[in-house]
Amino acid sequence: MKDLFKQAYDHQAFQKLGHDLVDLLAEHLQKSTSQTYAKVLPSTDPQAQLDKWNIEEGNGSDLDFYKKVLANSTKLQHPKYMGHQVSPTLPVAALADLFSALMNNGTGVFEMGPASNALEYKICALTAQKLQMGPDSGGFLTSGGTLANLTALLTARAAKIPDAWEAGTTKKYAFLVSEQSHYCVDRAVRIMGWGAAGAIKVPVNDKFQMDISTLEDLYAKAKEDDITIIGVVGSAPSTATGSYDDLKALGTFCQKYDLWFHVDAAHGGAFIFSEKYKHLLAGTAMADSVIMDFHKMLLVPALTTAVMYKNRRVAYSTFDQNASYLWSEDHTDEWENSAKVTFECTKLMMSIKIQAIIEQYGFELWETYLEHMMDLTHYFADQINQKEHWETACHPESNIICYRWTGGASTEACNQVNAWLRKTIIDRGPFYIVMTNIHGTTYLRSTLMNPLTETTDIDELVQFMDQLLTEYQA
């Protein structure tokens, strides 16, 4: 048995397998970036994929397993990947992820992750300062936007209903949220026990932004219904269309009624690192809390999300619990013990992946990447809008674009064609796009995430859709 463990931890065997695995991934990177792969998405049949795997049997040599996973995985580094909001990880960040995995320092308490805790504190403070959240701002990292939004809304509850953590809530409470907000916001208030009524949906305007003109009436109606609104959730941007809410107007409304102002900037908060596009975040200076994914628009491996507060100390009221085996006092401000303010006790060394990029490239790479993605999305919109029988849902404010063919006899007929286009595109390859439904209308949807995607790739997609339409109508 001891010999088995010695073999498993042998540094020379690790070195050899590591070299072989990096060679395999480097080859994959070369094939992806040179567009050698015939498809971005290798399989669209869940059952066929399930049938390929027998977890009770080995797969042969050390690399056979990884080769099989690679062959059956989506190729995010391919320039024709235009699907979901998942970043094609920078290679240096992937290496940092490997480093973190082997070190395995659980970052919830300081003594389990001294370096990663210190970096996490500084990275969140820096980002909050860039968002102009104030001199006392800061936060922590957690695993994804869903968990981050839930945590921030729980902090809002603790701030506005101080006895909720111990006594629960017996009255009716709610947040005002956009009808285009991410589903996790609605999920969060349901988890809090407030049901569907805990998220009062605000209608959107023709740009799919929260309609500010309806806020006063919705607030008054909630009061009539004996519902106490404790906060507003702004989207920066919304997931479906990539539209930014008017954060300044929302902030002003919250100040008027002493409400908690939370900004879900999971996707678009990254644009604070772009001089050209940071104006999109104007209004975060008024926010009580902001969340931002580093794994979306900053090329960091998932999941890596910042939760930031105007006053970082309010986070300590979110989970008021004692854990004497981790820290000595449960009420004290201890930035180095982030488990006090997160759901997670053991956390990944998320900050290492972020700082690896900064160490290697500074902030210039992020700024260049963000501006390229935005400029490319605007180019895409121009190509769509100049075509007959095509339209975009709105002018894209981020790197998300929704577009559709409109040449059918009815909305239903157009929906069928657009759904067919999407399925045929991913079945035949090499492009990978998705689709969404907005108010009963089906739109094709692309999120431009790959820094190696160029205007020629957009042109090829548009030409491919024209070719498919000709085939469909023949």
Buried (B, 14 or more C-beta within 10 A) or exposed (E): EEEEEEEEEEEEEEEEEEEBBBEBBEEBBEBBBEBEBEBBBBEEEEEEEEEEEEEEEEBEEEBEEBBBEBEEEBBBBBBBBBBBBBBBBBBBBBBBBBEBEEEEBBBBBBEBBEBBBBBBBBBBBBBBBBBBBBEEBBBBBBBBBBBBBBBBBBBBBBBBBEEBBEEEBEEBBBBBBBBBBBEBBBBBBBEBEBEEBBBBBBEBBEBBBBBBEBBEEBBEEBEEEEBEBBBBBBBBBBBBBBBBBBBBBBBBBBEEEEBBBBBBBBBBBBBBBBEEBBEBBBBBBBBBBBBBBBBBBBBBBBBBBBBBBBBBEBBBBBBEEEBEEBBEEBEEEBBBBBBBBBBBBEBBBBBBBBBBBBEBBEBEBBBEBBBBBBBBBBBBBEBBEEBEEBBBBBEBBBBBBBBBBBEBEEBEEBBBBBBBBBEBBBEEBBBBBBBBEBEEBBBBBBBBBBBBBBEEBBEBBBEBBEEBBEEEEE
